[in-house]
Amino acid sequence: MEGNHSSGYGIHLIVFGALTLSLFFSYYLGLWGDGDRLDEAEELIRQVNRLVERYIPENTAQVRYIEWNETKRGTGKTGPNVILVTVEALRPDHMSLYGYERETTPFLDGWGRSQVVFENAFVPSPWTIPSLGSIQTGLYPGEHGATYGYMLDKGMSTLPKTMLDAGYDTFSATHSVHDMAEYGLLKGFMESYTVDHQEVLGNSSSEINRQVKAWLDDNNGPFFIWIHYFEPHFMYNPQPPYDSMYVEGIPKEYKLLNRRYCAKNGFKEDELEWFAALYDGEVRYFDESFKGLMGILAERGLADNTIIAVTSDHGEEFNDHGGCDHGASQYDEVIHVPLILSIPSKEGRVIDHQAPVKDLAATLLHYADISVHKVGGESLHTIVEGMEGGRPIYSAETRYGPELKAVRTDGLKLIITEGAVDHELYDLADDQGETENLYHARGDVASALMEELDGWVKKTRPKGRSTKARISDEAKEKLKDAGYIS
């Protein structure tokens, strides 16, 4: 007992000393607001946090990364609270809210009836980092530069930074597969919590809710919170009762297979049914987690004064086009995502116009009555209010294989493969599954869309300078375990 007590005391001294040093030097370096010095302060705090993590017991929840900013708490801002919920790999056509035959989202089914539900929302990249970068900045991946191995430009404005500058307290709770801090995705958050998804595999969303609840106990707002739930991302490992909710008798080993198995073996017929059932179980678990989050808000009387957005960073493929996972194609199953907006005093409605999810940052700022000029994109309020129809969808930045780019507009979709001669054209009015390639049969249409796509590429040049992300060995191991790298 004496030894354990002494060890704990030593850990606390290390933590206290490290944080004291980081606070002192971050204040000194950032005192005059010089951008380079602020960057130095930010990097110093990151290094100290890594040192602290090394000595804190693994089962101890900790704040993994803190950014200190000149803007202080308590500036008198009285606007609505804002919560952005992003969910990994969530396909709308596997949600009963969107008409799926399995009841996978019973809470969202009821809650969504009084919200703004977009039926045709699309992300600008089929994998996490570029997509989240777009959600935070309102820019396309080619503009913000965040992709595997490269972070957001340090001087780039983001949604959380804009909220912070407007006087909001800012907090994020995310998972650990991708090191969000190293990619610049935690810029603007006063506090950030990262849950190690491997330690609570299949149950990380509950831990995220616990951290949000604890943070809300100490913060009255106005606040901006970003929550990034891991489930239903591969590997599909739902906990009971969700593991057998839709199909019973699934061999245990299929709950622990990662994307490398899928990429190597594809889906056999019975395996496809098992994987889809496990995925649906995790979707149901997410629904329960979101229900828990709404309960946390209701307990504190916050639900009626909080803008909430629910979306996903990308979808998931289940042999739709002979593959699995995400990141290697531009088909709708990987770029079509749910988008639900809960806006106080706004009546529920269903919107079938195309909506780029990258415009979400400007939308949330608009409804919070905060200037949108610091972020990219255009607010979706004009679509919500019926003042505008749909917008063209552009997507790029695949993770695996050749680079693919797509444009989706006026019921047509063109997918081009860099360096190839043949490309893909689909008439979505008659072929929602994108199975009949009309690229050669309708060459005039393909040429017009090719010209439009080329024009978009030329307009989406980098807005800043991409910097290589410093991905730690620990982070690389997590990416390997998740099957992202080999």
BELJOCOR-V401559 format. One record per residue. N is the residue number from 0. RES is the residue in one letter. SS is DSSP state (H for helix, E for strand, L for the rest). PHI is phi in degrees with one decimal (NA if undefined). D_CENTER is the distance of its C-alpha to the mean C-alpha in Angstrom with 1 decimal. Layout:
n=N res=RES ss=SS phi=PHI d_center=D_CENTER
n=N res=RES ss=SS phi=PHI d_center=D_CENTER
This chain:
n=0 res=M ss=L phi=NA d_center=43.7
n=1 res=E ss=H phi=-61.0 d_center=44.9
n=2 res=G ss=H phi=-62.8 d_center=43.0
n=3 res=N ss=H phi=-63.8 d_center=39.7
n=4 res=H ss=H phi=-64.2 d_center=40.3
n=5 res=S ss=H phi=-64.3 d_center=41.1
n=6 res=S ss=H phi=-61.7 d_center=38.1
n=7 res=G ss=H phi=-63.2 d_center=35.8
n=8 res=Y ss=H phi=-62.6 d_center=37.8
n=9 res=G ss=H phi=-65.0 d_center=37.3
n=10 res=I ss=H phi=-61.2 d_center=33.5
n=11 res=H ss=H phi=-63.4 d_center=33.5
n=12 res=L ss=H phi=-62.9 d_center=35.7
n=13 res=I ss=H phi=-61.3 d_center=33.4
n=14 res=V ss=H phi=-61.9 d_center=30.4
n=15 res=F ss=H phi=-62.2 d_center=32.5
n=16 res=G ss=H phi=-64.4 d_center=34.0
n=17 res=A ss=H phi=-64.6 d_center=30.8
n=18 res=L ss=H phi=-67.4 d_center=29.0
n=19 res=T ss=H phi=-60.6 d_center=32.3
n=20 res=L ss=H phi=-61.7 d_center=32.6
n=21 res=S ss=H phi=-65.1 d_center=29.0
n=22 res=L ss=H phi=-65.0 d_center=29.5
n=23 res=F ss=H phi=-61.2 d_center=32.9
n=24 res=F ss=H phi=-73.4 d_center=32.0
n=25 res=S ss=H phi=-65.4 d_center=28.7
n=26 res=Y ss=H phi=-66.2 d_center=30.9
n=27 res=Y ss=H phi=-63.0 d_center=33.7
n=28 res=L ss=H phi=-70.8 d_center=31.6
n=29 res=G ss=H phi=-97.0 d_center=29.6
n=30 res=L ss=L phi=-56.7 d_center=32.6
n=31 res=W ss=L phi=-93.3 d_center=33.5
n=32 res=G ss=L phi=74.0 d_center=29.9
n=33 res=D ss=L phi=-68.6 d_center=30.4
n=34 res=G ss=H phi=-58.3 d_center=27.2
n=35 res=D ss=H phi=-63.9 d_center=28.3
n=36 res=R ss=H phi=-69.3 d_center=29.4
n=37 res=L ss=H phi=-63.9 d_center=26.2
n=38 res=D ss=H phi=-62.8 d_center=24.4
n=39 res=E ss=H phi=-62.7 d_center=27.0
n=40 res=A ss=H phi=-63.0 d_center=26.5
n=41 res=E ss=H phi=-61.3 d_center=22.8
n=42 res=E ss=H phi=-65.4 d_center=23.5
n=43 res=L ss=H phi=-61.2 d_center=26.3
n=44 res=I ss=H phi=-63.6 d_center=24.2
n=45 res=R ss=H phi=-60.2 d_center=21.7
n=46 res=Q ss=H phi=-64.3 d_center=24.8
n=47 res=V ss=H phi=-66.4 d_center=26.3
n=48 res=N ss=H phi=-62.6 d_center=23.2
n=49 res=R ss=H phi=-63.1 d_center=23.4
n=50 res=L ss=H phi=-63.9 d_center=27.1
n=51 res=V ss=H phi=-62.5 d_center=26.6
n=52 res=E ss=H phi=-59.4 d_center=24.1
n=53 res=R ss=H phi=-63.4 d_center=26.9
n=54 res=Y ss=H phi=-107.5 d_center=29.3
n=55 res=I ss=L phi=-83.9 d_center=27.5
n=56 res=P ss=L phi=-54.9 d_center=28.0
n=57 res=E ss=L phi=-62.0 d_center=25.1
n=58 res=N ss=L phi=-89.0 d_center=25.2
n=59 res=T ss=L phi=-97.9 d_center=24.9
n=60 res=A ss=L phi=-67.8 d_center=21.6
n=61 res=Q ss=L phi=-143.0 d_center=21.1
n=62 res=V ss=E phi=-76.6 d_center=19.3
n=63 res=R ss=E phi=-87.3 d_center=18.1
n=64 res=Y ss=E phi=-157.2 d_center=17.8
n=65 res=I ss=L phi=-123.3 d_center=19.4
n=66 res=E ss=L phi=-109.9 d_center=19.6
n=67 res=W ss=L phi=-100.9 d_center=22.8
n=68 res=N ss=L phi=-130.5 d_center=23.4
n=69 res=E ss=L phi=-60.7 d_center=26.6
n=70 res=T ss=L phi=-68.2 d_center=25.4
n=71 res=K ss=L phi=-100.1 d_center=26.6
n=72 res=R ss=L phi=-71.9 d_center=25.8
n=73 res=G ss=L phi=68.2 d_center=28.1
n=74 res=T ss=L phi=-89.0 d_center=28.6
n=75 res=G ss=L phi=93.5 d_center=29.7
n=76 res=K ss=L phi=-62.9 d_center=26.7
n=77 res=T ss=L phi=-122.8 d_center=27.1
n=78 res=G ss=L phi=-72.4 d_center=24.3
n=79 res=P ss=L phi=-69.5 d_center=22.0
n=80 res=N ss=E phi=-71.1 d_center=19.2
n=81 res=V ss=E phi=-135.1 d_center=15.6
n=82 res=I ss=E phi=-125.2 d_center=12.7
n=83 res=L ss=E phi=-107.1 d_center=9.2
n=84 res=V ss=E phi=-110.1 d_center=7.7
n=85 res=T ss=E phi=-112.8 d_center=4.4
n=86 res=V ss=E phi=-123.1 d_center=5.9
n=87 res=E ss=L phi=-68.1 d_center=6.3
n=88 res=A ss=L phi=56.7 d_center=9.0
n=89 res=L ss=L phi=-97.4 d_center=10.3
n=90 res=R ss=L phi=-86.9 d_center=13.2
n=91 res=P ss=H phi=-64.2 d_center=14.9
n=92 res=D ss=H phi=-77.4 d_center=18.2
n=93 res=H ss=H phi=-111.8 d_center=17.9
n=94 res=M ss=L phi=-117.1 d_center=17.6
n=95 res=S ss=H phi=-63.6 d_center=21.0
n=96 res=L ss=H phi=-56.1 d_center=19.8
n=97 res=Y ss=H phi=-101.3 d_center=19.7
n=98 res=G ss=L phi=100.2 d_center=23.1
n=99 res=Y ss=L phi=-65.1 d_center=22.4
n=100 res=E ss=L phi=-68.1 d_center=25.7
n=101 res=R ss=L phi=-82.9 d_center=24.5
n=102 res=E ss=L phi=-80.4 d_center=23.7
n=103 res=T ss=L phi=-95.4 d_center=20.3
n=104 res=T ss=L phi=-132.6 d_center=19.0
n=105 res=P ss=H phi=-60.7 d_center=22.2
n=106 res=F ss=H phi=-69.5 d_center=20.9
n=107 res=L ss=H phi=-63.2 d_center=18.5
n=108 res=D ss=H phi=-56.9 d_center=21.5
n=109 res=G ss=H phi=-75.5 d_center=23.6
n=110 res=W ss=H phi=-61.9 d_center=21.2
n=111 res=G ss=H phi=-67.0 d_center=19.9
n=112 res=R ss=L phi=-62.6 d_center=23.5
n=113 res=S ss=L phi=-105.8 d_center=23.7
n=114 res=Q ss=L phi=-118.4 d_center=20.4
n=115 res=V ss=E phi=-91.5 d_center=19.4
n=116 res=V ss=E phi=-112.0 d_center=18.0
n=117 res=F ss=E phi=-91.0 d_center=17.1
n=118 res=E ss=E phi=-86.9 d_center=18.4
n=119 res=N ss=E phi=-132.6 d_center=17.5
n=120 res=A ss=E phi=-102.4 d_center=14.1
n=121 res=F ss=E phi=-137.6 d_center=12.8
n=122 res=V ss=L phi=-93.5 d_center=10.2
n=123 res=P ss=L phi=-90.6 d_center=12.1
n=124 res=S ss=L phi=-159.3 d_center=11.3
n=125 res=P ss=L phi=-87.2 d_center=11.3
n=126 res=W ss=L phi=-147.1 d_center=9.3
n=127 res=T ss=H phi=-62.0 d_center=6.3
n=128 res=I ss=H phi=-61.8 d_center=7.8
n=129 res=P ss=H phi=-60.9 d_center=9.5
n=130 res=S ss=H phi=-66.8 d_center=6.9
n=131 res=L ss=H phi=-65.1 d_center=4.7
n=132 res=G ss=H phi=-58.7 d_center=8.4
n=133 res=S ss=H phi=-70.5 d_center=9.5
n=134 res=I ss=H phi=-62.4 d_center=7.6
n=135 res=Q ss=H phi=-80.8 d_center=9.0
n=136 res=T ss=H phi=-107.3 d_center=12.3
n=137 res=G ss=L phi=78.2 d_center=13.2
n=138 res=L ss=L phi=-107.7 d_center=14.5
n=139 res=Y ss=L phi=-77.5 d_center=14.5
n=140 res=P ss=H phi=-53.1 d_center=13.7
n=141 res=G ss=H phi=-64.6 d_center=17.5
n=142 res=E ss=H phi=-92.9 d_center=17.7
n=143 res=H ss=H phi=-86.6 d_center=15.2
n=144 res=G ss=L phi=82.2 d_center=16.0
n=145 res=A ss=L phi=-78.4 d_center=13.0
n=146 res=T ss=E phi=-155.7 d_center=13.3
n=147 res=Y ss=L phi=-61.7 d_center=14.7
n=148 res=G ss=L phi=87.9 d_center=17.2
n=149 res=Y ss=E phi=-132.3 d_center=16.7
n=150 res=M ss=E phi=-104.8 d_center=15.0
n=151 res=L ss=L phi=-59.1 d_center=14.6
n=152 res=D ss=L phi=-59.0 d_center=18.2
n=153 res=K ss=L phi=-62.9 d_center=19.3
n=154 res=G ss=L phi=-91.1 d_center=20.9
n=155 res=M ss=L phi=-78.5 d_center=18.0
n=156 res=S ss=L phi=-74.5 d_center=17.3
n=157 res=T ss=L phi=-131.2 d_center=13.8
n=158 res=L ss=H phi=-58.9 d_center=13.0
n=159 res=P ss=H phi=-62.0 d_center=13.5
n=160 res=K ss=H phi=-64.8 d_center=16.5
n=161 res=T ss=H phi=-65.7 d_center=18.0
n=162 res=M ss=H phi=-64.6 d_center=17.7
n=163 res=L ss=H phi=-61.6 d_center=19.3
n=164 res=D ss=H phi=-64.6 d_center=22.0
n=165 res=A ss=L phi=-84.3 d_center=22.7
n=166 res=G ss=L phi=100.4 d_center=23.6
n=167 res=Y ss=L phi=-85.3 d_center=20.7
n=168 res=D ss=E phi=-77.1 d_center=20.0
n=169 res=T ss=E phi=-125.9 d_center=16.4
n=170 res=F ss=E phi=-146.6 d_center=14.7
n=171 res=S ss=E phi=-129.9 d_center=11.5
n=172 res=A ss=E phi=-134.6 d_center=11.2
n=173 res=T ss=E phi=-135.1 d_center=9.0
n=174 res=H ss=E phi=-98.7 d_center=10.2
n=175 res=S ss=L phi=-108.5 d_center=12.3
n=176 res=V ss=L phi=-60.3 d_center=11.9
n=177 res=H ss=L phi=-103.6 d_center=10.6
n=178 res=D ss=L phi=-76.7 d_center=12.5
n=179 res=M ss=L phi=-59.9 d_center=10.2
n=180 res=A ss=L phi=-65.1 d_center=13.5
n=181 res=E ss=L phi=-65.9 d_center=15.1
n=182 res=Y ss=L phi=-90.4 d_center=12.7
n=183 res=G ss=L phi=79.3 d_center=13.3
n=184 res=L ss=L phi=-85.4 d_center=9.9
n=185 res=L ss=L phi=-106.0 d_center=11.9
n=186 res=K ss=L phi=-63.0 d_center=14.5
n=187 res=G ss=L phi=98.7 d_center=15.9
n=188 res=F ss=L phi=-95.0 d_center=15.2
n=189 res=M ss=L phi=-70.1 d_center=18.6
n=190 res=E ss=E phi=-139.9 d_center=17.5
n=191 res=S ss=E phi=-138.8 d_center=14.7
n=192 res=Y ss=E phi=-115.6 d_center=14.8
n=193 res=T ss=E phi=-120.0 d_center=13.6
n=194 res=V ss=E phi=-93.7 d_center=14.7
n=195 res=D ss=L phi=-77.4 d_center=16.2
n=196 res=H ss=L phi=-62.9 d_center=15.0
n=197 res=Q ss=L phi=-72.3 d_center=18.2
n=198 res=E ss=L phi=-74.5 d_center=20.4
n=199 res=V ss=L phi=-128.1 d_center=19.2
n=200 res=L ss=L phi=-55.0 d_center=18.2
n=201 res=G ss=L phi=79.8 d_center=17.5
n=202 res=N ss=L phi=-142.5 d_center=17.6
n=203 res=S ss=H phi=-71.1 d_center=14.9
n=204 res=S ss=H phi=-64.8 d_center=13.6
n=205 res=S ss=H phi=-64.7 d_center=17.1
n=206 res=E ss=H phi=-67.1 d_center=17.2
n=207 res=I ss=H phi=-61.4 d_center=14.1
n=208 res=N ss=H phi=-59.3 d_center=16.0
n=209 res=R ss=H phi=-61.8 d_center=19.1
n=210 res=Q ss=H phi=-70.2 d_center=17.8
n=211 res=V ss=H phi=-63.0 d_center=16.6
n=212 res=K ss=H phi=-60.3 d_center=20.1
n=213 res=A ss=H phi=-63.3 d_center=21.9
n=214 res=W ss=H phi=-66.5 d_center=20.3
n=215 res=L ss=H phi=-65.2 d_center=21.3
n=216 res=D ss=H phi=-62.1 d_center=24.7
n=217 res=D ss=L phi=-109.7 d_center=25.2
n=218 res=N ss=L phi=-138.2 d_center=23.6
n=219 res=N ss=L phi=-97.6 d_center=24.9
n=220 res=G ss=L phi=94.4 d_center=22.9
n=221 res=P ss=L phi=-66.9 d_center=22.2
n=222 res=F ss=E phi=-135.9 d_center=18.8
n=223 res=F ss=E phi=-122.0 d_center=15.2
n=224 res=I ss=E phi=-122.8 d_center=12.8
n=225 res=W ss=E phi=-110.4 d_center=9.0
n=226 res=I ss=E phi=-116.4 d_center=8.3
n=227 res=H ss=E phi=-122.8 d_center=5.7
n=228 res=Y ss=E phi=-78.7 d_center=8.1
n=229 res=F ss=L phi=-81.3 d_center=9.1
n=230 res=E ss=L phi=-67.5 d_center=11.6
n=231 res=P ss=L phi=-105.2 d_center=12.4
n=232 res=H ss=L phi=-67.6 d_center=11.5
n=233 res=F ss=L phi=-54.3 d_center=14.8
n=234 res=M ss=L phi=-84.6 d_center=17.1
n=235 res=Y ss=L phi=-83.2 d_center=17.8
n=236 res=N ss=L phi=-135.2 d_center=19.7
n=237 res=P ss=L phi=-66.3 d_center=19.9
n=238 res=Q ss=L phi=-84.2 d_center=22.4
n=239 res=P ss=L phi=-58.3 d_center=25.6
n=240 res=P ss=L phi=-89.7 d_center=26.1
n=241 res=Y ss=H phi=-71.2 d_center=23.0
n=242 res=D ss=H phi=-70.8 d_center=24.1
n=243 res=S ss=H phi=-125.8 d_center=27.1
n=244 res=M ss=L phi=-70.0 d_center=26.2
n=245 res=Y ss=L phi=-116.5 d_center=26.5
n=246 res=V ss=L phi=-141.9 d_center=28.5
n=247 res=E ss=L phi=-95.1 d_center=30.8
n=248 res=G ss=L phi=77.5 d_center=32.2
n=249 res=I ss=L phi=-72.2 d_center=29.3
n=250 res=P ss=L phi=-55.4 d_center=30.4
n=251 res=K ss=H phi=-57.7 d_center=28.7
n=252 res=E ss=H phi=-63.8 d_center=28.0
n=253 res=Y ss=H phi=-73.7 d_center=25.6
n=254 res=K ss=H phi=-81.1 d_center=23.2
n=255 res=L ss=L phi=-116.2 d_center=23.0
n=256 res=L ss=L phi=-79.1 d_center=22.8
n=257 res=N ss=L phi=-102.9 d_center=20.0
n=258 res=R ss=H phi=-65.1 d_center=19.0
n=259 res=R ss=H phi=-64.9 d_center=22.1
n=260 res=Y ss=H phi=-63.0 d_center=24.4
n=261 res=C ss=H phi=-61.0 d_center=22.7
n=262 res=A ss=H phi=-64.2 d_center=23.0
n=263 res=K ss=H phi=-79.8 d_center=26.6
n=264 res=N ss=H phi=-105.9 d_center=27.9
n=265 res=G ss=L phi=69.1 d_center=25.9
n=266 res=F ss=L phi=-111.0 d_center=26.3
n=267 res=K ss=L phi=-79.2 d_center=29.7
n=268 res=E ss=H phi=-59.1 d_center=30.5
n=269 res=D ss=H phi=-71.1 d_center=30.6
n=270 res=E ss=H phi=-65.5 d_center=27.6
n=271 res=L ss=H phi=-60.2 d_center=25.5
n=272 res=E ss=H phi=-63.7 d_center=26.5
n=273 res=W ss=H phi=-66.6 d_center=25.7
n=274 res=F ss=H phi=-62.1 d_center=22.3
n=275 res=A ss=H phi=-63.9 d_center=21.4
n=276 res=A ss=H phi=-67.4 d_center=23.0
n=277 res=L ss=H phi=-66.9 d_center=21.0
n=278 res=Y ss=H phi=-59.4 d_center=17.7
n=279 res=D ss=H phi=-62.7 d_center=19.0
n=280 res=G ss=H phi=-62.6 d_center=20.0
n=281 res=E ss=H phi=-73.0 d_center=16.5
n=282 res=V ss=H phi=-62.9 d_center=15.4
n=283 res=R ss=H phi=-63.1 d_center=18.3
n=284 res=Y ss=H phi=-64.0 d_center=17.4
n=285 res=F ss=H phi=-58.6 d_center=14.0
n=286 res=D ss=H phi=-57.6 d_center=16.3
n=287 res=E ss=H phi=-65.2 d_center=18.6
n=288 res=S ss=H phi=-65.7 d_center=16.1
n=289 res=F ss=H phi=-66.3 d_center=15.0
n=290 res=K ss=H phi=-58.9 d_center=18.8
n=291 res=G ss=H phi=-62.7 d_center=19.3
n=292 res=L ss=H phi=-61.5 d_center=17.0
n=293 res=M ss=H phi=-64.9 d_center=18.9
n=294 res=G ss=H phi=-65.1 d_center=22.1
n=295 res=I ss=H phi=-60.5 d_center=21.3
n=296 res=L ss=H phi=-66.9 d_center=21.0
n=297 res=A ss=H phi=-63.7 d_center=24.2
n=298 res=E ss=H phi=-59.4 d_center=26.1
n=299 res=R ss=L phi=-101.4 d_center=25.7
n=300 res=G ss=L phi=67.6 d_center=26.5
n=301 res=L ss=L phi=-101.8 d_center=23.2
n=302 res=A ss=H phi=-62.0 d_center=22.1
n=303 res=D ss=H phi=-82.0 d_center=24.3
n=304 res=N ss=H phi=-125.0 d_center=23.3
n=305 res=T ss=E phi=-131.6 d_center=19.5
n=306 res=I ss=E phi=-81.2 d_center=17.3
n=307 res=I ss=E phi=-128.1 d_center=14.3
n=308 res=A ss=E phi=-121.3 d_center=11.6
n=309 res=V ss=E phi=-121.7 d_center=9.9
n=310 res=T ss=E phi=-153.7 d_center=7.8
n=311 res=S ss=E phi=-133.2 d_center=5.8
n=312 res=D ss=L phi=-81.6 d_center=4.3
n=313 res=H ss=L phi=-176.0 d_center=8.0
n=314 res=G ss=L phi=-98.9 d_center=11.1
n=315 res=E ss=L phi=-157.8 d_center=13.8
n=316 res=E ss=E phi=-104.6 d_center=17.4
n=317 res=F ss=E phi=-123.9 d_center=20.4
n=318 res=N ss=L phi=65.9 d_center=23.3
n=319 res=D ss=L phi=-58.7 d_center=22.8
n=320 res=H ss=L phi=-130.9 d_center=24.0
n=321 res=G ss=L phi=82.2 d_center=25.5
n=322 res=G ss=L phi=-137.4 d_center=22.4
n=323 res=C ss=E phi=-149.2 d_center=19.6
n=324 res=D ss=E phi=76.7 d_center=16.1
n=325 res=H ss=L phi=-160.2 d_center=13.9
n=326 res=G ss=L phi=99.0 d_center=13.9
n=327 res=A ss=L phi=-115.4 d_center=17.7
n=328 res=S ss=L phi=-144.3 d_center=18.3
n=329 res=Q ss=L phi=-125.6 d_center=17.5
n=330 res=Y ss=L phi=-72.1 d_center=18.8
n=331 res=D ss=H phi=-59.7 d_center=17.4
n=332 res=E ss=H phi=-61.6 d_center=16.4
n=333 res=V ss=H phi=-110.4 d_center=13.5
n=334 res=I ss=H phi=-115.9 d_center=12.6
n=335 res=H ss=E phi=-85.1 d_center=13.6
n=336 res=V ss=E phi=-134.6 d_center=11.1
n=337 res=P ss=E phi=-72.2 d_center=12.0
n=338 res=L ss=E phi=-148.9 d_center=12.0
n=339 res=I ss=E phi=-127.5 d_center=14.1
n=340 res=L ss=E phi=-115.5 d_center=15.5
n=341 res=S ss=E phi=-109.4 d_center=17.8
n=342 res=I ss=L phi=-120.6 d_center=20.1
n=343 res=P ss=L phi=-50.1 d_center=23.2
n=344 res=S ss=L phi=73.2 d_center=26.4
n=345 res=K ss=L phi=-97.7 d_center=24.7
n=346 res=E ss=L phi=-70.9 d_center=26.0
n=347 res=G ss=L phi=-70.3 d_center=24.0
n=348 res=R ss=E phi=-161.3 d_center=24.0
n=349 res=V ss=E phi=-109.2 d_center=22.6
n=350 res=I ss=E phi=-116.7 d_center=21.8
n=351 res=D ss=E phi=-101.3 d_center=22.3
n=352 res=H ss=E phi=-70.2 d_center=22.0
n=353 res=Q ss=E phi=-64.3 d_center=19.4
n=354 res=A ss=E phi=-137.6 d_center=16.6
n=355 res=P ss=E phi=-77.7 d_center=14.2
n=356 res=V ss=H phi=-64.7 d_center=10.7
n=357 res=K ss=H phi=-61.1 d_center=11.1
n=358 res=D ss=H phi=-84.7 d_center=13.8
n=359 res=L ss=H phi=-67.2 d_center=11.8
n=360 res=A ss=H phi=-58.8 d_center=12.5
n=361 res=A ss=H phi=-63.5 d_center=16.1
n=362 res=T ss=H phi=-65.6 d_center=16.3
n=363 res=L ss=H phi=-64.6 d_center=15.3
n=364 res=L ss=H phi=-64.3 d_center=17.7
n=365 res=H ss=H phi=-59.4 d_center=20.3
n=366 res=Y ss=H phi=-72.6 d_center=20.4
n=367 res=A ss=L phi=-88.9 d_center=20.5
n=368 res=D ss=L phi=60.2 d_center=23.4
n=369 res=I ss=L phi=-119.9 d_center=22.1
n=370 res=S ss=L phi=-55.4 d_center=23.0
n=371 res=V ss=L phi=-96.7 d_center=20.4
n=372 res=H ss=L phi=-70.2 d_center=22.2
n=373 res=K ss=L phi=-80.6 d_center=20.3
n=374 res=V ss=L phi=-108.9 d_center=17.1
n=375 res=G ss=L phi=-84.3 d_center=17.2
n=376 res=G ss=L phi=81.9 d_center=17.1
n=377 res=E ss=L phi=-124.9 d_center=19.1
n=378 res=S ss=L phi=-57.6 d_center=18.6
n=379 res=L ss=L phi=-82.7 d_center=18.4
n=380 res=H ss=H phi=-62.3 d_center=21.1
n=381 res=T ss=H phi=-67.7 d_center=23.7
n=382 res=I ss=H phi=-75.8 d_center=22.5
n=383 res=V ss=H phi=-59.2 d_center=22.1
n=384 res=E ss=L phi=-85.6 d_center=25.7
n=385 res=G ss=L phi=78.2 d_center=27.1
n=386 res=M ss=L phi=-89.1 d_center=28.1
n=387 res=E ss=L phi=-150.4 d_center=26.3
n=388 res=G ss=L phi=-83.8 d_center=25.6
n=389 res=G ss=L phi=-75.8 d_center=22.7
n=390 res=R ss=L phi=-116.9 d_center=21.3
n=391 res=P ss=L phi=-61.4 d_center=21.3
n=392 res=I ss=E phi=-109.8 d_center=18.1
n=393 res=Y ss=E phi=-122.9 d_center=17.8
n=394 res=S ss=E phi=-142.8 d_center=15.7
n=395 res=A ss=L phi=-154.2 d_center=16.3
n=396 res=E ss=L phi=61.6 d_center=15.4
n=397 res=T ss=L phi=-72.4 d_center=15.8
n=398 res=R ss=L phi=-93.7 d_center=15.5
n=399 res=Y ss=L phi=-123.2 d_center=18.8
n=400 res=G ss=L phi=70.8 d_center=22.2
n=401 res=P ss=L phi=-67.7 d_center=23.4
n=402 res=E ss=L phi=-70.9 d_center=21.2
n=403 res=L ss=E phi=-119.4 d_center=20.7
n=404 res=K ss=E phi=-129.2 d_center=20.2
n=405 res=A ss=E phi=-142.4 d_center=20.4
n=406 res=V ss=E phi=-129.0 d_center=21.5
n=407 res=R ss=E phi=-129.6 d_center=21.6
n=408 res=T ss=E phi=-158.4 d_center=24.1
n=409 res=D ss=L phi=51.8 d_center=27.2
n=410 res=G ss=L phi=75.4 d_center=26.7
n=411 res=L ss=E phi=-123.7 d_center=26.7
n=412 res=K ss=E phi=-144.0 d_center=24.3
n=413 res=L ss=E phi=-114.4 d_center=25.2
n=414 res=I ss=E phi=-120.4 d_center=23.6
n=415 res=I ss=E phi=-112.3 d_center=25.2
n=416 res=T ss=E phi=-108.2 d_center=25.5
n=417 res=E ss=L phi=-58.4 d_center=26.3
n=418 res=G ss=L phi=83.5 d_center=29.9
n=419 res=A ss=L phi=-99.7 d_center=30.8
n=420 res=V ss=L phi=-94.9 d_center=33.5
n=421 res=D ss=L phi=-93.8 d_center=32.3
n=422 res=H ss=L phi=-130.5 d_center=29.1
n=423 res=E ss=E phi=-132.3 d_center=27.8
n=424 res=L ss=E phi=-133.4 d_center=28.4
n=425 res=Y ss=E phi=-129.8 d_center=27.8
n=426 res=D ss=E phi=-94.6 d_center=29.2
n=427 res=L ss=L phi=-70.9 d_center=26.6
n=428 res=A ss=L phi=-64.7 d_center=29.2
n=429 res=D ss=L phi=-108.7 d_center=31.1
n=430 res=D ss=L phi=-145.7 d_center=28.7
n=431 res=Q ss=L phi=-65.1 d_center=25.3
n=432 res=G ss=L phi=-82.2 d_center=24.9
n=433 res=E ss=L phi=54.0 d_center=25.4
n=434 res=T ss=L phi=-111.5 d_center=28.4
n=435 res=E ss=L phi=-111.0 d_center=31.2
n=436 res=N ss=L phi=-76.8 d_center=30.9
n=437 res=L ss=L phi=-106.3 d_center=33.0
n=438 res=Y ss=L phi=-58.2 d_center=32.6
n=439 res=H ss=L phi=-84.9 d_center=36.3
n=440 res=A ss=L phi=-69.8 d_center=37.6
n=441 res=R ss=L phi=-126.9 d_center=36.2
n=442 res=G ss=H phi=-60.4 d_center=36.4
n=443 res=D ss=H phi=-66.0 d_center=36.9
n=444 res=V ss=H phi=-65.9 d_center=33.6
n=445 res=A ss=H phi=-60.5 d_center=31.8
n=446 res=S ss=H phi=-64.8 d_center=33.5
n=447 res=A ss=H phi=-64.5 d_center=32.5
n=448 res=L ss=H phi=-69.8 d_center=28.8
n=449 res=M ss=H phi=-61.5 d_center=29.1
n=450 res=E ss=H phi=-64.9 d_center=30.5
n=451 res=E ss=H phi=-63.6 d_center=27.7
n=452 res=L ss=H phi=-66.3 d_center=25.1
n=453 res=D ss=H phi=-61.8 d_center=27.2
n=454 res=G ss=H phi=-63.7 d_center=27.4
n=455 res=W ss=H phi=-64.1 d_center=23.7
n=456 res=V ss=H phi=-59.3 d_center=23.4
n=457 res=K ss=H phi=-66.7 d_center=26.1
n=458 res=K ss=H phi=-81.9 d_center=24.6
n=459 res=T ss=L phi=-101.3 d_center=21.2
n=460 res=R ss=L phi=-81.1 d_center=22.7
n=461 res=P ss=L phi=-55.9 d_center=21.1
n=462 res=K ss=L phi=-85.6 d_center=21.2
n=463 res=G ss=L phi=-146.5 d_center=21.6
n=464 res=R ss=L phi=-110.3 d_center=22.4
n=465 res=S ss=L phi=-70.7 d_center=19.8
n=466 res=T ss=E phi=-116.0 d_center=20.6
n=467 res=K ss=E phi=-61.7 d_center=20.4
n=468 res=A ss=L phi=-77.1 d_center=17.9
n=469 res=R ss=L phi=-90.9 d_center=20.0
n=470 res=I ss=L phi=-87.5 d_center=18.6
n=471 res=S ss=L phi=-69.9 d_center=20.8
n=472 res=D ss=H phi=-60.5 d_center=22.7
n=473 res=E ss=H phi=-62.7 d_center=21.1
n=474 res=A ss=H phi=-64.4 d_center=17.6
n=475 res=K ss=H phi=-63.4 d_center=19.2
n=476 res=E ss=H phi=-64.1 d_center=20.7
n=477 res=K ss=H phi=-66.1 d_center=17.5
n=478 res=L ss=H phi=-65.5 d_center=16.2
n=479 res=K ss=H phi=-64.8 d_center=19.7
n=480 res=D ss=H phi=-61.7 d_center=19.6
n=481 res=A ss=L phi=-83.6 d_center=16.4
n=482 res=G ss=L phi=86.5 d_center=18.2
n=483 res=Y ss=L phi=-72.0 d_center=16.2
n=484 res=I ss=L phi=-131.2 d_center=19.5
n=485 res=S ss=L phi=-116.7 d_center=23.1
